[in-house]
Amino acid sequence: MKLSQFKFKLTEDKIALYPPQNRDEAKLMVLHKSTGEIEDRLFKDILDYFDDGDSFIFNDTQVFPARLYGNKEKTGAKIEVFLLRELNEKLRLWDVLVDPARKIRIGNKLYFGEDSSMVAEVIDNTTSRGRTLRFLYDGPHDEFKEALYALGEAPMPDDVRSLRPTEPEDMERFQTIYAKKEGAVTAPTTGMHFSRELMKRMEIKGVNQAFITIHCGLGNFRNIDVEDLTKHKTDSEQIFVGEEACQIVNKSKKEGHKVCAIGASVLKATETAAGPEGILKEFEGWTNKFIFPPYDFNVADSYVVNFQLPLTTMLMMTCAFGGYENVMKAYNKAIKEDYKFGTYGDALLITD
């Protein structure tokens, strides 16, 4: 398939700038992939499509406040620093993106905070925008991380950030209620629709909860600059699929129950960790899997995902799961009927 097949017109008013007041009261469109039938529901109705013995797979990654603003030594130029990942705990080395990159060279020092108490030195160039920073901090690591994160703000994606300023409340909004393992620079947004009440109702109904970890990166939002999708390369993301999650999922599959992937990150990770006959295997490592139509999925038979922006890898994966024509038909309906798109957007359940 070609990039241009995933282009559609989306006006700014269709992009959700805030989550609903109650997490589970977003709209939910249900697409039955075998028939093409579409239903309009609320997200809290999702359990109507699942029964005792079915399993949901969640991503329990935790987003950290990755976006910081500093000033360059001597000139005082304002520099945005986006923390990607910690490279060396002992040496305080971080892989970061800087903007504007043209102003930052190896050896430059950057100062953060009103009192410039946090200082970093540029020690390497990794890409045109990427740098390795060494933070000059003498205290214990926990104290350093606390001080560093206190300077940061929620790493809101551009679909929201371009339309409104980042707010202090965004760090809490931009997190699932079950987030536990720090490492993501963007949220697994579909999971943000789950409330504590909905999770409790799942338990009562006997729907299993399996947790894996995928530290979501910025590669999901990078522009694709090739028409031939087979030539596109995505950034790698770190994933952890443990024994307990495998047991839960494989038991459901063995007994003929449904397995539902919650979000694009989960779908990508489970396909990376898929074994023979669709079993889920333990896995620890990295994935740069890029899924687009046509593709035969191995683990999940149901999938929940937010309505995505045009030309995104998440839209392509959704079309691979639900069928290109089915999904684009659902998207056309969503646009006409005022569903919201993007980070805080409404959700699409694809099931039989």
C-alpha positions in Angstrom: 0.0 0.0 0.0 1.0 3.6 -0.6 1.3 6.5 1.9 -1.2 8.6 -0.1 -3.9 6.0 0.6 -3.9 7.1 4.3 -4.5 10.8 3.6 -7.8 12.4 4.6 -8.9 15.9 5.4 -9.1 16.6 9.2 -9.9 20.1 10.4 -8.5 21.4 13.7 -11.9 21.3 15.4 -11.9 17.5 15.1 -8.8 17.2 17.3 -9.5 16.7 21.0 -7.6 19.2 23.1 -8.7 17.8 26.5 -9.8 14.4 27.8 -13.5 14.0 28.8 -14.2 14.9 32.4 -14.7 11.2 33.1 -12.1 9.0 31.4 -14.5 6.3 30.3 -17.2 8.6 28.8 -15.5 9.2 25.5 -17.3 8.0 22.4 -16.7 4.5 21.3 -17.3 3.3 17.7 -17.5 -0.4 17.3 -16.5 -2.0 14.0 -17.4 -5.6 13.4 -14.7 -6.6 10.9 -16.3 -9.7 9.6 -19.5 -7.9 8.5 -18.5 -4.2 8.3 -21.3 -3.3 10.7 -20.7 -0.2 12.8 -22.2 0.8 16.2 -22.0 4.0 18.2 -21.5 3.6 21.9 -19.7 5.1 24.9 -16.3 3.8 26.0 -17.7 2.5 29.3 -19.9 0.2 27.3 -16.9 -1.8 26.0 -17.5 -4.7 28.3 -20.7 -5.5 26.5 -18.5 -7.1 23.8 -16.5 -9.3 26.2 -17.2 -12.2 28.6 -15.8 -14.2 31.4 -12.5 -15.7 30.4 -11.6 -13.0 27.8 -8.4 -11.0 28.3 -7.3 -7.4 27.7 -3.6 -6.6 27.3 -2.5 -3.3 28.7 0.7 -1.3 28.4 1.8 -0.2 31.9 4.5 2.2 30.9 4.7 5.5 32.7 5.4 8.8 31.0 8.0 11.1 32.5 8.1 14.9 32.1 10.4 14.8 29.1 10.3 18.4 27.7 12.6 20.9 29.3 13.7 24.5 28.4 17.2 25.7 29.0 19.5 28.5 28.0 22.8 28.3 26.2 25.9 29.6 27.9 27.1 33.0 26.9 24.3 33.8 24.4 21.4 32.9 26.7 19.5 31.5 23.7 16.4 29.5 24.7 16.8 25.8 23.8 14.1 23.1 24.0 15.5 19.8 25.2 13.4 16.7 24.9 14.7 13.8 27.0 14.5 10.5 25.2 16.2 8.0 27.5 18.8 7.7 30.2 22.0 6.2 28.7 24.2 5.9 31.8 22.9 6.4 35.3 26.3 6.8 37.0 27.6 9.3 34.4 24.2 11.1 34.1 24.2 10.7 30.4 20.9 11.2 28.4 19.9 10.8 24.8 18.0 14.0 23.9 16.6 16.0 21.0 17.4 19.7 20.9 15.6 22.6 19.1 17.0 24.7 17.5 19.7 22.1 16.8 21.8 24.4 14.6 22.8 26.4 17.7 24.1 23.5 19.8 27.5 22.0 19.3 29.7 19.6 21.3 31.2 21.3 24.3 28.3 23.8 24.8 26.8 24.0 28.2 23.0 24.4 28.9 21.5 25.9 32.0 18.1 24.9 33.4 15.8 26.4 36.0 15.3 30.0 37.1 18.5 29.8 39.2 20.4 27.8 36.5 21.0 25.2 39.2 20.9 22.3 36.6 23.7 22.3 34.1 24.4 20.0 31.2 27.2 19.7 28.8 26.8 18.5 25.2 29.3 15.6 24.6 28.1 14.0 21.4 26.0 14.5 18.2 23.8 11.4 17.5 21.5 12.7 14.7 20.8 16.1 13.1 18.7 17.0 16.1 19.9 14.4 18.6 22.6 15.0 21.2 24.1 13.2 24.2 24.0 15.4 27.3 26.0 14.9 30.5 24.3 16.5 33.4 26.7 17.9 36.0 25.1 16.9 39.3 26.9 15.6 42.3 24.0 14.3 44.5 22.5 10.8 44.6 20.7 9.5 41.5 17.2 9.6 43.0 17.8 13.2 44.0 19.1 14.1 40.5 16.1 12.5 38.8 13.7 14.4 41.1 15.4 17.7 40.4 15.5 17.0 36.6 11.9 16.0 36.4 10.8 19.0 38.5 12.1 21.2 35.6 10.2 19.3 32.9 6.7 19.4 31.6 4.3 16.8 30.1 5.6 15.8 26.6 2.4 16.6 24.8 2.3 15.6 21.1 2.2 18.3 18.5 -1.5 17.6 17.6 -2.4 19.2 21.0 0.6 21.4 21.7 0.1 23.3 18.4 -3.4 24.3 19.4 -3.1 25.1 23.1 -0.4 25.7 25.7 0.8 22.9 28.0 -0.8 23.0 31.4 0.4 21.7 34.8 -2.5 19.3 34.9 -1.4 17.6 31.6 1.1 15.4 33.4 -1.7 13.7 35.2 -4.0 13.7 32.2 -1.3 12.3 30.0 -1.0 9.0 31.9 -3.0 5.8 32.3 -4.3 5.1 35.8 -2.3 1.8 35.8 1.0 3.4 34.7 3.8 1.8 36.7 7.1 1.4 34.8 8.8 4.7 33.9 10.3 5.1 30.5 7.8 6.5 27.9 8.0 9.9 26.3 4.5 9.7 24.9 1.5 8.0 26.5 -0.3 4.8 25.3 -3.3 7.0 24.7 -6.0 4.4 24.2 -5.4 3.2 27.8 -6.2 6.6 29.1 -9.9 5.9 28.6 -9.9 3.3 31.4 -11.2 4.5 34.7 -10.8 2.7 38.1 -14.6 1.9 38.0 -14.3 0.3 34.5 -11.3 -1.8 35.6 -13.2 -3.0 38.6 -16.2 -3.9 36.4 -13.8 -5.9 34.3 -12.7 -7.9 37.4 -16.3 -8.6 38.4 -17.2 -9.8 34.9 -14.2 -12.1 34.8 -12.3 -10.3 32.0 -8.6 -10.8 32.7 -6.1 -8.0 32.8 -2.6 -8.8 31.4 0.1 -6.1 31.6 3.1 -5.7 29.4 5.5 -2.8 29.1 6.3 -0.8 25.9 8.1 2.4 26.4 6.4 4.5 23.7 8.7 6.7 21.7 8.5 9.6 19.2 8.8 7.3 16.2 5.0 6.9 16.1 4.7 10.6 15.3 7.5 11.1 12.8 6.5 12.1 9.3 6.7 9.3 6.7 8.6 10.7 3.7 8.3 7.8 1.3 5.3 6.8 -0.8 6.3 3.1 -0.8 5.6 2.0 2.8 8.0 -0.9 2.5 10.9 1.6 2.5 9.8 3.3 5.8 11.9 2.6 8.9 10.5 3.2 12.3 12.4 4.0 15.6 12.9 1.2 18.0 10.9 0.9 21.3 11.8 -1.1 24.3 9.4 -3.8 25.3 9.0 -6.3 28.2 6.6 -9.2 28.0 6.7 -11.3 31.2 5.6 -14.8 32.2 2.4 -13.7 33.9 1.0 -11.9 30.9 1.9 -14.8 28.6 0.0 -17.2 30.9 -3.1 -15.1 31.1 -3.2 -14.5 27.3 -2.3 -18.0 26.2 -4.9 -19.5 28.6 -7.6 -17.3 27.0 -6.5 -18.3 23.5 -6.3 -22.0 24.4 -9.9 -21.9 25.8 -11.3 -20.1 22.8 -11.8 -16.7 24.5 -11.1 -13.3 23.0 -7.8 -11.4 23.4 -8.0 -7.6 23.0 -5.0 -5.4 22.5 -5.4 -2.0 24.1 -3.7 0.5 21.8 -1.2 0.4 19.0 1.8 -0.1 21.2 0.3 -3.3 22.6 -0.6 -4.6 19.2 3.0 -3.9 17.9 4.6 -5.6 21.0 2.4 -8.7 20.9 3.2 -9.2 17.3 6.9 -8.8 18.1 6.6 -11.4 20.9 4.3 -13.8 19.0 5.3 -17.5 18.8 4.0 -20.5 16.9 0.2 -20.9 16.5 -0.4 -17.4 17.9 0.9 -17.9 21.5 2.5 -15.0 23.3 6.1 -15.6 24.3 8.2 -13.9 27.0 10.3 -11.2 25.4 12.7 -8.5 26.6 14.3 -6.3 24.0 13.5 -3.7 21.3 11.2 -3.6 18.3 11.0 -1.5 15.2 8.1 -3.4 13.7 6.1 -1.4 11.2 2.7 -3.0 10.5 0.6 -1.9 7.5 -1.9 -3.8 5.2 -1.9 -6.6 4.3 -0.9 -8.3 7.6 -2.1 -11.4 9.4 -2.2 -10.9 13.2 -1.2 -13.7 15.5 -2.2 -12.9 19.1 -5.0 -10.4 19.4 -8.4 -10.9 17.8 -9.9 -7.6 19.1 -8.3 -4.2 19.2 -9.1 -0.8 20.7 -7.4 2.3 19.5 -8.0 6.1 19.3 -9.0 7.7 16.1 -5.6 8.7 14.6 -4.4 11.5 12.5 -3.9 11.2 8.7 -0.7 9.5 7.4 0.3 8.0 10.7 1.8 4.6 11.4 -1.0 3.9 14.0 -3.7 4.5 11.3 -1.9 2.1 9.0 -1.8 -0.6 11.7 -5.5 -0.1 12.4 -6.3 -0.6 8.7 -4.2 -3.7 8.7 -6.2 -5.1 11.7 -9.7 -4.1 10.6 -9.3 -4.1 6.8 -8.5 -0.9 4.8 -12.0 -0.3 3.4 -13.8 -1.1 6.7 -11.6 1.3 8.7 -11.7 4.1 6.2 -15.5 3.8 6.1 -15.5 4.1 10.0 -13.2 7.1 9.8 -15.5 8.8 7.3 -18.4 8.3 9.6 -16.3 9.6 12.6 -15.6 12.8 10.7 -19.2 13.3 9.7 -20.6 12.6 13.2 -18.1 14.7 15.2 -16.0 12.0 16.8 -12.7 13.5 18.2 -9.3 12.5 16.9 -5.8 12.3 18.3 -4.2 12.0 21.7 -7.4 12.8 23.7 -9.7 11.5 21.0 -12.5 9.0 20.9 -11.9 5.3 20.4 -12.5 2.6 17.9 -13.1 -1.0 18.9 -12.5 -3.6 16.2 -13.9 -7.0 16.9 -15.7 -9.9 15.2 
